C-alpha cells in the first residue's frame, strides 16, 4: 500500500477575517429571525385573546335575579374618638328682636293718695284726691276705679292708717271678680297708737275690667 504525502496550506489572515465576518452576519440574521418570530407569536396571542373576548361577549346570557340578602354581621368594636375638627365658619346674623318696654309699648301704672281727714262712706269705693303717677289716666280719682285698657297680669297694693277700727276691700266689678277684705281693729292702750292696714293681690284682667 502506497502512502502519499499531502501538503497543508496554512490559512491566511484575510481568510480568517472573512470567515469571522460571515459568522457574525449569520448570527445577526438568526437573532433577527428569532425576534420577528417572537413578535409574530405575541401578535397571534393578542389576536386570539381579542377574539375570545368577543366570543364570550356574544355568548353572554341575561342577568340573573339578585340573590337573597345575607345575615347581618356581628357588630364591631367601637373605635377610638378622632381628633376634634376645625371650628366651623360663623353663622349668619339673626334677625333683630322685638323691643320690650319701648316707646310704643302699652303701659299701666298708678300711685294715688287720699289726704282728706274725712271718713270714706261705708260700702262705697274709696276716692282719692292726689295722683303721684297715673299713666294714661287708667285710674279715676273721683270714682276710685282702675279700668284695664290692656289685658294682662296686674299687681295691686294699698296701705292705710286710721285712728279706729278699719276694714278695706279690694273688689272688682267684672265677672268672677275678686273680693278680698283686710281689717285691723282698734285696741285701747295708754299710748295713742294708729291702726295700719295693708293688702295686695296679683290679678289677671281683661280689657275693660275694673
One Martini backbone bead per residue (centre of mass of N, CA, C, O) as a GRO file, in nm:
protein
  210
    1UNK     BB    1   0.099   0.035   0.022
    2UNK     BB    2   0.051   0.368  -0.067
    3UNK     BB    3   0.190   0.667   0.063
    4UNK     BB    4   0.074   0.991   0.045
    5UNK     BB    5   0.160   1.301   0.036
    6UNK     BB    6   0.044   1.605   0.188
    7UNK     BB    7  -0.047   1.925   0.174
    8UNK     BB    8  -0.039   2.224   0.388
    9UNK     BB    9  -0.255   2.505   0.421
   10UNK     BB   10  -0.223   2.803   0.555
   11UNK     BB   11  -0.406   3.032   0.680
   12UNK     BB   12  -0.497   3.339   0.632
   13UNK     BB   13  -0.594   3.647   0.752
   14UNK     BB   14  -0.817   3.706   0.541
   15UNK     BB   15  -0.976   3.442   0.575
   16UNK     BB   16  -1.048   3.482   0.876
   17UNK     BB   17  -1.203   3.749   0.849
   18UNK     BB   18  -1.418   3.647   0.656
   19UNK     BB   19  -1.531   3.435   0.846
   20UNK     BB   20  -1.622   3.627   1.073
   21UNK     BB   21  -1.818   3.795   0.904
   22UNK     BB   22  -2.009   3.565   0.832
   23UNK     BB   23  -2.080   3.477   1.123
   24UNK     BB   24  -2.196   3.746   1.217
   25UNK     BB   25  -2.418   3.773   1.007
   26UNK     BB   26  -2.563   3.510   1.079
   27UNK     BB   27  -2.630   3.582   1.373
   28UNK     BB   28  -2.801   3.834   1.318
   29UNK     BB   29  -3.012   3.688   1.148
   30UNK     BB   30  -3.109   3.493   1.368
   31UNK     BB   31  -3.199   3.706   1.573
   32UNK     BB   32  -3.406   3.838   1.387
   33UNK     BB   33  -3.582   3.587   1.348
   34UNK     BB   34  -3.655   3.553   1.647
   35UNK     BB   35  -3.790   3.829   1.688
   36UNK     BB   36  -4.009   3.797   1.471
   37UNK     BB   37  -4.133   3.542   1.586
   38UNK     BB   38  -4.211   3.658   1.864
   39UNK     BB   39  -4.395   3.884   1.756
   40UNK     BB   40  -4.588   3.700   1.606
   41UNK     BB   41  -4.684   3.539   1.854
   42UNK     BB   42  -4.797   3.784   2.012
   43UNK     BB   43  -5.007   3.870   1.801
   44UNK     BB   44  -5.163   3.602   1.801
   45UNK     BB   45  -5.245   3.609   2.100
   46UNK     BB   46  -5.397   3.879   2.095
   47UNK     BB   47  -5.603   3.791   1.881
   48UNK     BB   48  -5.721   3.555   2.045
   49UNK     BB   49  -5.815   3.718   2.290
   50UNK     BB   50  -6.006   3.906   2.133
   51UNK     BB   51  -6.183   3.679   2.019
   52UNK     BB   52  -6.266   3.561   2.295
   53UNK     BB   53  -6.414   3.815   2.404
   54UNK     BB   54  -6.623   3.830   2.177
   55UNK     BB   55  -6.743   3.549   2.221
   56UNK     BB   56  -6.832   3.596   2.515
   57UNK     BB   57  -7.018   3.837   2.459
   58UNK     BB   58  -7.212   3.677   2.264
   59UNK     BB   59  -7.269   3.442   2.500
   60UNK     BB   60  -7.405   3.624   2.689
   61UNK     BB   61  -7.631   3.636   2.925
   62UNK     BB   62  -7.862   3.707   3.133
   63UNK     BB   63  -7.945   3.846   3.410
   64UNK     BB   64  -7.986   3.758   3.717
   65UNK     BB   65  -8.118   3.724   4.009
   66UNK     BB   66  -8.106   3.833   4.305
   67UNK     BB   67  -7.992   3.757   4.592
   68UNK     BB   68  -8.007   3.706   4.902
   69UNK     BB   69  -7.987   3.843   5.197
   70UNK     BB   70  -7.770   3.864   5.427
   71UNK     BB   71  -7.644   3.848   5.719
   72UNK     BB   72  -7.577   4.014   5.991
   73UNK     BB   73  -7.316   4.114   6.132
   74UNK     BB   74  -7.103   4.163   6.366
   75UNK     BB   75  -7.041   4.391   6.584
   76UNK     BB   76  -6.814   4.610   6.623
   77UNK     BB   77  -6.584   4.785   6.757
   78UNK     BB   78  -6.520   5.067   6.907
   79UNK     BB   79  -6.370   5.338   6.824
   80UNK     BB   80  -6.174   5.585   6.836
   81UNK     BB   81  -6.150   5.902   6.888
   82UNK     BB   82  -6.118   6.169   6.720
   83UNK     BB   83  -6.016   6.452   6.642
   84UNK     BB   84  -6.087   6.760   6.648
   85UNK     BB   85  -6.230   6.983   6.469
   86UNK     BB   86  -6.269   7.248   6.301
   87UNK     BB   87  -6.390   7.540   6.306
   88UNK     BB   88  -6.653   7.691   6.201
   89UNK     BB   89  -6.822   7.909   6.051
   90UNK     BB   90  -6.998   8.169   6.083
   91UNK     BB   91  -7.303   8.255   6.121
   92UNK     BB   92  -7.572   8.408   6.066
   93UNK     BB   93  -7.747   8.669   6.135
   94UNK     BB   94  -7.987   8.761   6.327
   95UNK     BB   95  -8.271   8.887   6.399
   96UNK     BB   96  -8.434   9.130   6.523
   97UNK     BB   97  -8.574   9.203   6.807
   98UNK     BB   98  -8.818   9.271   7.009
   99UNK     BB   99  -8.937   9.518   7.182
  100UNK     BB  100  -8.926   9.607   7.539
  101UNK     BB  101  -9.056   9.890   7.665
  102UNK     BB  102  -9.106  10.089   7.464
  103UNK     BB  103  -9.258  10.356   7.332
  104UNK     BB  104  -9.497  10.160   7.204
  105UNK     BB  105  -9.564  10.046   7.470
  106UNK     BB  106  -9.790   9.933   7.691
  107UNK     BB  107  -9.902  10.097   7.993
  108UNK     BB  108  -9.954  10.039   8.361
  109UNK     BB  109  -9.976  10.303   8.615
  110UNK     BB  110 -10.026  10.373   8.974
  111UNK     BB  111 -10.035  10.657   9.226
  112UNK     BB  112 -10.230  10.728   9.519
  113UNK     BB  113 -10.401  10.978   9.732
  114UNK     BB  114 -10.541  11.040  10.071
  115UNK     BB  115 -10.580  11.356  10.256
  116UNK     BB  116 -10.835  11.328  10.382
  117UNK     BB  117 -11.010  11.326  10.708
  118UNK     BB  118 -11.241  11.187  10.604
  119UNK     BB  119 -11.468  10.943  10.606
  120UNK     BB  120 -11.556  10.702  10.427
  121UNK     BB  121 -11.800  10.551  10.284
  122UNK     BB  122 -11.997  10.296  10.327
  123UNK     BB  123 -11.973  10.068  10.078
  124UNK     BB  124 -11.764  10.249   9.919
  125UNK     BB  125 -11.561  10.387   9.719
  126UNK     BB  126 -11.245  10.500   9.736
  127UNK     BB  127 -11.126  10.814   9.720
  128UNK     BB  128 -10.911  11.058   9.556
  129UNK     BB  129 -10.678  11.367   9.542
  130UNK     BB  130 -10.394  11.224   9.442
  131UNK     BB  131 -10.141  11.198   9.183
  132UNK     BB  132  -9.835  11.061   9.131
  133UNK     BB  133  -9.931  10.824   8.925
  134UNK     BB  134 -10.096  10.821   8.576
  135UNK     BB  135 -10.101  10.623   8.329
  136UNK     BB  136 -10.336  10.707   8.095
  137UNK     BB  137 -10.565  10.738   8.305
  138UNK     BB  138 -10.666  10.456   8.448
  139UNK     BB  139 -10.724  10.626   8.701
  140UNK     BB  140 -11.006  10.730   8.902
  141UNK     BB  141 -11.038  10.954   9.152
  142UNK     BB  142 -11.359  10.986   9.183
  143UNK     BB  143 -11.429  10.658   9.174
  144UNK     BB  144 -11.181  10.445   9.234
  145UNK     BB  145 -11.104  10.336   8.942
  146UNK     BB  146 -10.967  10.074   8.748
  147UNK     BB  147 -10.902  10.057   8.395
  148UNK     BB  148 -10.861   9.816   8.163
  149UNK     BB  149 -10.674   9.835   7.842
  150UNK     BB  150 -10.467   9.590   7.899
  151UNK     BB  151 -10.419   9.280   7.890
  152UNK     BB  152 -10.329   9.116   8.210
  153UNK     BB  153 -10.099   9.135   8.474
  154UNK     BB  154 -10.169   9.256   8.810
  155UNK     BB  155 -10.056   9.477   9.077
  156UNK     BB  156 -10.200   9.530   9.401
  157UNK     BB  157 -10.160   9.800   9.650
  158UNK     BB  158 -10.210   9.893  10.004
  159UNK     BB  159 -10.227  10.178  10.242
  160UNK     BB  160 -10.339  10.236  10.588
  161UNK     BB  161 -10.464  10.492  10.828
  162UNK     BB  162 -10.601  10.484  11.166
  163UNK     BB  163 -10.806  10.555  11.479
  164UNK     BB  164 -10.960  10.284  11.408
  165UNK     BB  165 -11.155  10.085  11.281
  166UNK     BB  166 -11.059   9.877  10.982
  167UNK     BB  167 -11.201   9.811  10.651
  168UNK     BB  168 -11.091   9.663  10.343
  169UNK     BB  169 -11.158   9.636   9.985
  170UNK     BB  170 -11.086   9.425   9.705
  171UNK     BB  171 -11.258   9.502   9.405
  172UNK     BB  172 -11.462   9.385   9.140
  173UNK     BB  173 -11.683   9.443   8.833
  174UNK     BB  174 -11.648   9.165   8.724
  175UNK     BB  175 -11.641   8.857   8.631
  176UNK     BB  176 -11.522   8.682   8.882
  177UNK     BB  177 -11.445   8.864   9.100
  178UNK     BB  178 -11.263   8.991   9.338
  179UNK     BB  179 -11.287   8.957   9.722
  180UNK     BB  180 -11.102   9.144   9.948
  181UNK     BB  181 -11.030   9.145  10.306
  182UNK     BB  182 -10.909   9.411  10.532
  183UNK     BB  183 -10.822   9.418  10.889
  184UNK     BB  184 -10.832   9.657  11.182
  185UNK     BB  185 -10.836   9.668  11.534
  186UNK     BB  186 -10.905   9.840  11.805
  187UNK     BB  187 -10.684   9.896  12.097
  188UNK     BB  188 -10.663   9.981  12.398
  189UNK     BB  189 -10.428  10.246  12.510
  190UNK     BB  190 -10.219  10.458  12.672
  191UNK     BB  191 -10.131  10.479  12.390
  192UNK     BB  192 -10.115  10.630  12.081
  193UNK     BB  193 -10.242  10.412  11.828
  194UNK     BB  194 -10.228  10.338  11.506
  195UNK     BB  195 -10.390  10.200  11.234
  196UNK     BB  196 -10.276   9.935  11.007
  197UNK     BB  197 -10.338   9.875  10.653
  198UNK     BB  198 -10.253   9.598  10.434
  199UNK     BB  199 -10.257   9.511  10.074
  200UNK     BB  200 -10.276   9.248   9.812
  201UNK     BB  201 -10.272   9.162   9.445
  202UNK     BB  202 -10.289   8.924   9.179
  203UNK     BB  203 -10.428   8.998   8.851
  204UNK     BB  204 -10.645   8.889   8.591
  205UNK     BB  205 -10.701   9.096   8.308
  206UNK     BB  206 -10.929   9.248   8.103
  207UNK     BB  207 -11.056   9.435   7.883
  208UNK     BB  208 -11.256   9.661   8.093
  209UNK     BB  209 -11.180   9.605   8.360
  210UNK     BB  210 -11.235   9.705   8.735
   0.00000   0.00000   0.00000
